[in-house]
Amino acid sequence: MNLPPLATTSIGSFPRPRWLAKTHVTRAEFIVPKEHLTEAYDDATIVVLNHQEELGLDIATDGEIRREGFIFHIAGRWDGVDCVNLGIKERYRNRVQPRPVPRITGKIIRRGPACVEDTRFAKKHTRLPLKMQVPGPMTVVDSALNEFYKDEAECAMDAAVALNAEMLEMQAAGADVIQIDEPAMTRYHEKLSDYGWKALERAIEGITVPTLVHLCYGYPGTGTGPRQHEYQYSGVLPHLMKTRISGFTVEFGRSEFDPEVLKMCGDRIVMFGCVDPGDAPVPSVDSIKRRVGGALKYLNPQQVWLAPDCGLMTISREQAAAKLTAMIAAAKDMRKGL
């Protein structure tokens, strides 16, 4: 890929057309008749890809249009994962918040591809480099009720093996960048130190395209209790620097983190979240430039990509476009002064 400094992209999800689905925070309820869904997915994906090109982003995603949920769109096709008969998990994302989740009932084994055709289709319909997203092994474990494995680390490693097989095929299908979504990593630092970084390293075995881990704090407005960013990146990045991961996706658009922590990233790619992805006012171009400027005190502009903090599917298409337009304008202005 030949990218400019401060290349612009998104985390993954985009607002779906209203004729396709209703969005409920982290999940989509598709309203198109089942027999027409494939055609509807294809049409909506093309719309989203064209929209990104028109806005002027440097790296596109498929918008995650086809995904009912970001984790089990892939993991739900593995042996050992029951997405029909749910169980109640008491602790989720390191908070006591009981919720129904899929159950892990046997050894995790990938049956076949989940996102490979999604990748191939999106690649065919955009002229931009394509970034595709998968859930990370720690987040798969945290998002399911384990009824089979005695050792959580073994469960994560089997998930990593399954994800690795998926990513290798996605890479072959044309993915230029792969993003591994890991909200669990931000919240379980001891588990990350114990086995999480090893599972990530296994997941990226043989992957040669740039691969970033999204150190996510969740979609805006999810959960209750303490603010989402109570766990600091300083407890995460040192462990991940032991892996071969190409870079990190970090959230500075809605957090109060000091960008000095990004010195820990060395010369790896930093996909810098500089826009609040929720239903908050569209930031000014100058405010985005100030936020990015803080990161550039510690990073080289060529290693920095700009994005919203998280996916955009919870807001309107008009608001998402306005936020991305401001971000793209900020990047163009800042490139002039480099």
Secondary structure, DSSP 8 states (H G I E B T S, - for coil): ----TTEE---S-----TTTEEEETTEEEE-S-GGGHHHHHHHHHHHHHHHHHHHT-SSEE-TTTT-SBTTHHHHTTEEEEEEEEEEEEEEETTEEEEEEEEEEEEEEEE-S-SSHHHHHHHHHT-SS-EEEEEE-HHHHHHTSEESS-S-HHHHHHHHHHHHHHHHHHHHHHT-SEEEEE-GGGGT-HHHIIIIIHHHHHHHTTT--S-EEEE----STT-S-SS-TT-S-GGGTHHHHTTS---EEEEE-SSS---GGGGGGGTTSEEEEEEE--SSS----HHHHHHHHHHHTTTS-GGGEEEEESS--TTS-HHHHHHHHHHHHHHHHHHHHT-
